[in-house]
Amino acid sequence: MEAFEVSGLAVTAVSGDKVLLSAGFGMTAEGEPYSAATPCGLYSATKVLASLTYANLSAAGRLDLNAPLGDYIEDAPKSWQSIPFYRLLNHTSGITMAVNKEAFGKLASDPSARNNDIYRLVRDLPLDYQPGEYSRYRQSGYATAEMILKDELGAEFDTLVGEYITGPAGLSATRHPAVTSADEPAFLLSAGGFQTTANDMSKLLLRINDGTVIAPAAWKALLLNETYRFGDYSLGSVIENRNDVLTLGHSGGGARANIRYAPDRQIGVMICTHDRDNNGLAIVLARMLVDEIASGKAPPLPLQIAMKGYKSMTGAEVVAAYKLAESSAERYDFSNAEAFLNRIGYSLLTQEKKTDAIEVFSLNAETFPESPNAHDSLGEAFLANGDRNYALLSYRRLLELDPGNENAKKMIAQILADAE
């Protein structure tokens, strides 16, 4: 927590029929001790609840994931009519984004606004891409799906969550604040905003394991179905395979929350924190817990722990800390080292600490000599510092590694032209 600059968080970990951990650590944003009963936001990790709900609706025959939107929406525009329902949930529909439109701000401040208002906002706008061509994060698809649930089943999304998830699992603190608040519009509930506790999440994960909420194998089969999957994203879930352990789940709030569930191992983990600047701890910690529970061995520590306090370090201090960590390489996870060093280098460059940035970028280029990106960043830092000859060397090395790199060609031409 100290290394990732997080003041407090809630953690849940279950395996089979056992709760291994359900606890709070540190302090909330309001200065209260975190406990297993402290409410915290799921943000977009709410989509795990959506994934489970839609899976149950499909299994019960109450919703056809493959049916075209024209079957569900009477006034669907022509470009929408043949789009299968499932594309709303895996972000492949092509329906344009709503939250970046000026009119959305008015909806978000109107307590009476509902999902059909979001539908009306986007229905006459051109598709961003052909359905199935890409998977692009679009909350408007989730709003449209909720509108269809209301029209077809006569039930709001939160009611269906109660029917299939919170009720059967015995959850008492998992809810969406907008449902009971007179000040917030009750839309996009499936896309984000639910709150929960560590204790509630431990109950949910146990009830998935014993099949009360859903049979783990059935949920896995649905999400891995190639019809519904696009790359690593499926119906409200990111699919991840690490160390031969497949997990389903979603993060949210800039990694303030994360749920990972391994259906084959019946391992479930949830992390949530109020800290906005958490440096991705919820992602890292969830992976570490799944790895440890699955293997029975303590996983290597994040490199960030060895580099604790790097934001206030000089370039030389960053290099020294990294080399010290290398001397105990078995203790730390270096799998993201290149990206981490690159981030530190750009942080220094942004602060106009150019020579410090050069030291860090040089370390990265030395450590990862075959990385085009490492040499690109080093060239940029040299150029920012006025070291044109060194920048030229970096960009030429980049071009050797990536002969088609247009930026390298452009920068080399610019440096040579300036030298004339």
C-alpha positions in Angstrom: 0.0 0.0 0.0 2.8 2.4 0.8 4.7 1.7 -2.4 1.5 2.2 -4.5 0.4 5.2 -2.5 -2.8 3.7 -1.3 -4.2 4.8 2.1 -6.8 2.0 2.4 -8.5 -0.9 0.7 -10.8 -3.9 1.1 -9.7 -7.4 0.0 -11.6 -10.6 -0.5 -10.1 -14.0 -1.5 -11.9 -17.3 -1.6 -11.1 -20.8 -2.7 -13.6 -23.6 -3.0 -15.9 -23.3 0.0 -13.5 -21.3 2.1 -13.0 -17.6 2.7 -9.3 -17.1 2.9 -9.5 -13.4 3.4 -12.2 -10.8 3.9 -10.7 -7.7 5.5 -10.0 -4.0 5.3 -6.6 -2.3 5.6 -5.7 1.3 6.3 -8.1 4.2 6.2 -10.9 5.4 3.9 -11.0 8.7 2.2 -13.1 10.0 5.1 -10.5 9.0 7.6 -12.4 5.9 8.9 -10.7 2.5 9.3 -11.3 0.2 6.4 -13.0 -3.0 7.4 -14.7 -6.0 5.7 -18.0 -4.1 6.1 -16.8 -0.8 4.6 -18.7 0.1 1.4 -16.5 0.8 -1.6 -17.2 1.4 -5.2 -17.0 -1.3 -8.0 -17.0 1.3 -10.7 -16.8 -0.5 -14.1 -16.1 -3.8 -12.2 -19.9 -3.6 -11.8 -19.9 -5.3 -15.3 -19.2 -8.6 -13.5 -22.6 -8.3 -12.0 -23.9 -7.5 -15.5 -22.2 -10.5 -16.9 -23.7 -12.8 -14.3 -27.1 -11.3 -14.8 -27.2 -11.6 -18.6 -25.8 -15.1 -18.4 -28.7 -16.1 -16.1 -31.3 -14.4 -18.3 -29.9 -16.2 -21.3 -29.9 -19.6 -19.5 -33.5 -19.0 -18.3 -34.6 -18.3 -21.9 -35.8 -14.8 -20.9 -33.3 -13.1 -23.3 -31.9 -14.1 -26.7 -28.4 -12.8 -26.8 -28.3 -13.5 -30.6 -31.5 -11.8 -31.5 -31.1 -8.6 -33.6 -31.9 -5.3 -32.1 -34.7 -4.8 -34.6 -36.6 -7.6 -32.8 -36.3 -5.7 -29.5 -36.5 -2.0 -30.4 -39.6 -0.9 -32.4 -38.0 2.3 -33.7 -34.5 1.0 -34.1 -32.6 2.9 -36.9 -31.9 0.8 -40.0 -28.2 0.6 -39.2 -29.0 -1.0 -35.8 -31.7 -3.5 -36.9 -29.4 -6.4 -37.6 -27.0 -5.9 -34.8 -27.2 -8.9 -32.4 -28.0 -8.0 -28.7 -24.7 -9.5 -27.5 -22.7 -6.8 -29.3 -24.1 -4.3 -26.8 -22.3 -6.2 -24.1 -18.9 -6.8 -25.7 -18.6 -3.3 -27.1 -18.6 -4.5 -30.8 -21.9 -2.9 -31.8 -20.4 0.2 -33.3 -23.0 2.4 -31.6 -21.4 5.7 -30.8 -20.4 6.9 -27.4 -22.9 8.9 -25.4 -20.9 10.2 -22.4 -18.7 12.5 -24.5 -21.7 14.3 -26.0 -22.7 17.8 -24.6 -26.3 16.6 -24.2 -25.2 13.8 -21.9 -24.1 16.3 -19.2 -27.7 17.5 -19.0 -29.0 13.9 -18.7 -26.4 13.2 -16.0 -27.7 16.1 -13.9 -31.4 15.2 -14.4 -32.6 12.8 -11.7 -35.6 11.8 -13.9 -33.3 10.7 -16.9 -33.4 7.1 -17.9 -31.7 4.7 -20.3 -34.2 5.4 -23.1 -33.0 9.1 -23.0 -29.5 7.8 -23.8 -30.9 5.7 -26.6 -32.6 8.7 -28.1 -29.3 10.7 -27.8 -27.3 8.3 -29.9 -29.8 6.4 -32.1 -29.7 8.9 -35.1 -25.9 9.3 -35.0 -23.7 7.4 -37.4 -22.1 4.2 -36.2 -18.5 4.6 -35.2 -17.5 1.4 -37.1 -19.2 -1.6 -38.7 -20.6 -4.0 -36.1 -18.1 -6.7 -35.2 -15.2 -4.8 -36.7 -13.7 -3.6 -33.4 -14.4 -3.7 -29.7 -14.4 -0.2 -28.4 -15.5 0.8 -24.9 -19.0 2.3 -25.3 -21.4 2.6 -22.3 -24.2 3.5 -24.6 -24.5 -0.2 -25.5 -25.1 -1.0 -21.8 -27.8 1.8 -21.6 -29.5 0.3 -24.7 -29.4 -3.2 -23.2 -31.0 -2.0 -20.0 -33.7 -0.2 -21.9 -34.5 -3.5 -23.7 -34.7 -5.3 -20.4 -37.2 -2.8 -19.1 -39.3 -3.0 -22.3 -39.1 -6.8 -22.7 -39.2 -8.0 -19.1 -40.7 -5.1 -17.3 -37.9 -5.0 -14.9 -35.1 -2.6 -14.1 -31.5 -3.9 -14.1 -31.1 -3.6 -10.3 -34.3 -5.7 -9.9 -32.8 -8.5 -12.0 -29.5 -8.3 -10.1 -31.6 -8.8 -6.9 -33.4 -11.8 -8.5 -30.3 -13.6 -9.8 -27.4 -12.4 -7.7 -27.8 -10.4 -4.5 -30.9 -12.3 -3.4 -29.6 -15.9 -4.0 -26.2 -15.0 -2.6 -27.5 -13.3 0.5 -25.8 -10.0 -0.2 -27.0 -7.2 2.0 -24.6 -4.3 1.1 -24.3 -4.6 -2.7 -26.4 -2.0 -4.3 -26.4 1.0 -6.7 -26.8 4.4 -4.9 -28.8 5.9 -7.8 -31.6 3.4 -7.1 -32.4 4.9 -3.7 -31.2 8.5 -4.3 -33.6 11.1 -5.5 -30.7 13.2 -6.8 -29.2 10.8 -9.3 -30.5 9.5 -12.6 -31.0 5.7 -12.5 -29.4 4.8 -15.8 -26.3 2.8 -16.8 -26.5 0.8 -13.7 -25.0 -2.3 -15.4 -22.0 -0.3 -16.6 -20.8 1.0 -13.3 -21.6 2.5 -9.9 -22.6 -0.5 -7.7 -21.1 -0.4 -4.2 -20.2 -3.5 -2.2 -18.1 -4.7 0.7 -15.4 -7.4 1.2 -17.9 -9.5 3.2 -20.5 -9.3 0.4 -18.0 -10.2 -2.3 -16.8 -13.2 -0.3 -20.5 -14.4 -0.2 -20.9 -13.9 -3.9 -17.8 -15.7 -4.8 -18.7 -18.7 -2.6 -22.2 -18.8 -4.1 -20.6 -18.9 -7.6 -18.4 -21.7 -6.5 -21.3 -23.8 -5.2 -23.5 -23.0 -8.3 -26.1 -21.0 -6.4 -25.6 -17.9 -8.6 -24.3 -19.7 -11.7 -22.4 -22.9 -12.5 -18.8 -21.8 -12.9 -18.4 -24.1 -16.0 -21.5 -22.6 -17.6 -20.3 -19.0 -17.1 -16.9 -19.9 -18.5 -18.4 -21.6 -21.5 -20.6 -18.7 -22.3 -17.8 -16.1 -22.0 -15.3 -18.2 -24.0 -17.9 -18.8 -26.8 -16.2 -17.4 -29.9 -19.5 -15.8 -31.0 -19.5 -13.5 -27.9 -15.7 -13.1 -27.4 -13.7 -10.4 -29.2 -10.0 -10.8 -28.3 -9.8 -10.8 -24.5 -13.2 -9.2 -24.0 -16.6 -11.0 -23.8 -20.0 -10.3 -22.3 -19.0 -7.8 -19.6 -15.8 -9.6 -18.8 -12.1 -9.4 -19.5 -10.6 -12.8 -20.1 -7.1 -13.2 -18.8 -4.7 -16.2 -18.7 -1.7 -16.0 -16.5 0.5 -18.9 -15.4 -2.0 -21.3 -17.0 -4.8 -20.0 -14.8 -7.8 -18.6 -16.7 -9.7 -15.8 -14.9 -12.8 -13.8 -15.7 -13.7 -10.4 -14.4 -13.4 -6.7 -14.8 -11.7 -3.7 -13.2 -13.0 -0.2 -12.8 -12.5 3.3 -11.6 -8.9 3.6 -13.0 -8.1 0.3 -11.2 -9.7 1.4 -8.0 -11.6 -1.9 -8.1 -11.0 -5.3 -9.6 -12.7 -8.7 -9.5 -11.0 -11.8 -10.9 -12.5 -15.3 -10.8 -10.8 -18.5 -11.9 -13.7 -20.9 -12.8 -11.5 -24.0 -13.2 -9.9 -23.5 -9.8 -12.9 -21.9 -8.0 -10.7 -19.1 -6.9 -12.1 -15.6 -6.5 -10.6 -12.3 -5.6 -11.9 -8.7 -5.2 -10.0 -5.6 -4.4 -11.5 -2.1 -4.0 -10.1 1.2 -2.7 -11.3 4.8 -2.7 -7.8 6.1 -3.7 -8.0 7.7 -7.1 -4.2 7.7 -7.6 -3.5 4.1 -6.8 -1.0 3.2 -9.5 -3.0 0.1 -10.4 -2.6 -1.7 -7.1 -6.0 -3.4 -7.5 -4.9 -5.0 -10.7 -1.5 -6.1 -9.4 -2.8 -7.4 -6.0 -5.6 -9.4 -7.5 -3.2 -11.1 -9.9 -0.8 -11.8 -7.0 -3.5 -13.4 -4.8 -4.8 -15.6 -7.6 -1.2 -16.7 -8.4 -0.5 -17.5 -4.8 -3.8 -19.4 -4.1 -3.4 -21.4 -7.3 0.2 -22.3 -6.9 0.6 -22.4 -3.1 3.7 -20.3 -3.4 4.2 -16.6 -2.6 4.5 -14.7 -5.9 7.3 -12.3 -6.7 6.7 -8.8 -5.4 5.9 -5.9 -7.8 9.0 -4.1 -8.9 7.3 -0.9 -7.7 8.0 -2.1 -4.1 11.7 -2.1 -4.8 11.4 1.3 -6.3 9.2 2.8 -3.5 9.3 6.5 -3.5 10.5 6.7 -7.1 8.5 9.9 -7.7 10.8 11.9 -5.6 14.0 10.2 -6.8 16.7 11.6 -9.1 17.6 9.7 -12.2 20.7 8.3 -10.6 18.7 7.1 -7.6 16.2 5.4 -9.8 19.0 3.6 -11.6 20.6 2.6 -8.3 17.3 1.2 -7.0 16.6 -0.8 -10.1 20.1 -2.3 -10.1 19.7 -3.2 -6.4 16.4 -4.9 -7.3 18.2 -6.8 -10.1 20.6 -8.2 -7.6 17.7 -9.9 -5.9 15.8 -10.7 -9.1 14.1 -13.7 -7.7 12.2 -11.5 -5.2 10.6 -9.2 -7.8 8.4 -9.3 -10.8 10.3 -7.7 -13.8 7.6 -8.6 -16.4 6.5 -5.0 -16.7 9.9 -3.4 -16.0 10.3 -1.8 -19.4 7.0 0.0 -19.3 7.5 1.0 -15.6 10.9 2.5 -16.3 9.5 4.3 -19.4 6.7 5.8 -17.2 9.3 7.0 -14.7 11.4 8.6 -17.4 8.4 10.5 -18.9 7.4 11.6 -15.4 10.9 13.2 -15.0 10.7 14.6 -18.5 7.4 16.2 -17.8 8.9 17.9 -14.7 11.7 19.3 -17.0 14.2 17.1 -15.2 15.8 16.3 -18.5 19.2 14.8 -17.5 17.4 12.7 -14.9 15.0 11.4 -17.5 18.0 10.6 -19.8 19.6 8.5 -17.1 16.4 6.4 -16.7 15.7 6.1 -20.4 19.3 5.1 -20.9 18.9 2.4 -18.3 15.8 1.2 -20.1 17.6 1.1 -23.5 20.6 -0.8 -22.0 18.3 -3.2 -20.2 16.0 -3.8 -23.2 18.4 -3.2 -26.2 16.0 -4.8 -28.7 13.0 -2.6 -27.7 12.2 0.1 -30.4 10.1 2.0 -27.8 13.0 2.3 -25.4 15.3 3.9 -28.0 12.4 6.1 -29.2 11.9 7.5 -25.7 15.7 8.0 -25.2 15.9 9.8 -28.5 13.0 12.1 -27.4 14.8 12.9 -24.1 18.1 13.6 -25.8 16.4 15.9 -28.3 14.5 17.7 -25.5 17.9 18.3 -23.8 19.5 19.6 -27.0 21.7 16.6 -27.4 21.1 16.2 -31.2 24.0 13.8 -31.9 22.9 11.4 -29.2 19.3 11.7 -30.3 20.3 10.9 -33.9 22.1 7.7 -32.6 19.0 6.7 -30.7 16.6 7.2 -33.6 19.0 5.4 -36.0 19.1 2.5 -33.6 15.3 2.6 -33.5 15.1 2.5 -37.3 17.5 -0.6 -37.3 15.1 -2.4 -35.0 11.9 -1.1 -36.8 12.7 -0.2 -40.4 9.2 1.0 -41.1 9.0 3.4 -38.1 7.8 6.7 -39.6 8.5 8.7 -36.5 12.2 7.6 -36.6 12.5 8.6 -40.2 10.8 11.9 -39.5 13.1 12.7 -36.5 16.3 11.7 -38.3 15.4 13.9 -41.3 14.5 16.8 -38.9 17.8 16.5 -37.0 19.9 16.4 -40.2 18.0 19.3 -41.7 18.5 21.4 -38.6 22.3 20.6 -38.7 22.7 22.0 -42.2 
